Amino acid sequence: MDRSASIEGQEVVTLAPGLDGRLLTAEEVAERLQVTVAWVHEMARREEMPSLKLGKFRRFSSEAIEDWLREHQVGAYKRRAT
């Protein structure tokens, strides 16, 4: 849920809890993960990757993507990280 507040007569809208304010495009996510943009779109469409639908646009919270990556780690590194 969005929250808003008034500061000196101006309305300030904050993002929902858990969003750090930085939204990424599918292209930016693909570049960071070194995968294709089509793969990112497909994972988001299947709701296997966290994303936000803003009308016809899809955006990705950098914080949510980092959390999602941590959840998908395998092997000894995952055990040490938790």
BELQUIWO-V470392 format. One record per residue. N is the residue number from 1. RES is the residue in one letter. PHI is phi in degrees with one decimal (NA if undefined). NEAR is the number of other C-alpha atoms within 10 Angstrom. Layout:
[[N/RES/PHI/NEAR] [N/RES/PHI/NEAR]]
This chain:
[[1/M/NA/7] [2/D/-74.4/8] [3/R/-121.4/10] [4/S/-136.8/11] [5/A/-143.9/11] [6/S/-110.2/9] [7/I/-123.9/8] [8/E/49.0/7] [9/G/81.0/7] [10/Q/-106.0/8] [11/E/-80.6/10] [12/V/-116.2/11] [13/V/-102.9/11] [14/T/-107.3/14] [15/L/-76.1/13] [16/A/-60.0/11] [17/P/-54.1/10] [18/G/95.5/9] [19/L/-101.4/14] [20/D/-87.9/13] [21/G/96.2/13] [22/R/-100.7/11] [23/L/-103.2/18] [24/L/-107.2/16] [25/T/-85.5/17] [26/A/-60.8/21] [27/E/-63.8/16] [28/E/-67.9/16] [29/V/-64.5/21] [30/A/-59.0/17] [31/E/-64.2/12] [32/R/-63.7/9] [33/L/-90.9/13] [34/Q/57.8/9] [35/V/-131.5/12] [36/T/-80.5/13] [37/V/-62.5/17] [38/A/-60.0/12] [39/W/-64.2/12] [40/V/-61.6/20] [41/H/-59.9/18] [42/E/-65.2/12] [43/M/-61.9/14] [44/A/-68.3/19] [45/R/-60.2/14] [46/R/-79.2/9] [47/E/61.4/10] [48/E/-95.6/11] [49/M/-131.6/16] [50/P/-66.9/17] [51/S/-154.1/23] [52/L/-121.3/12] [53/K/-99.4/11] [54/L/-118.5/8] [55/G/66.3/6] [56/K/-86.6/5] [57/F/-96.8/9] [58/R/-123.4/16] [59/R/-128.0/19] [60/F/-130.5/21] [61/S/-74.8/20] [62/S/-60.4/20] [63/E/-65.1/15] [64/A/-65.3/17] [65/I/-67.1/17] [66/E/-61.4/10] [67/D/-62.2/12] [68/W/-61.9/14] [69/L/-63.5/12] [70/R/-60.3/13] [71/E/-65.4/11] [72/H/-100.6/8] [73/Q/-70.5/12] [74/V/-128.2/9] [75/G/86.0/7] [76/A/-61.7/8] [77/Y/-59.7/9] [78/K/-61.2/12] [79/R/-63.4/9] [80/R/-74.2/7] [81/A/-76.1/8] [82/T/-96.3/7]]
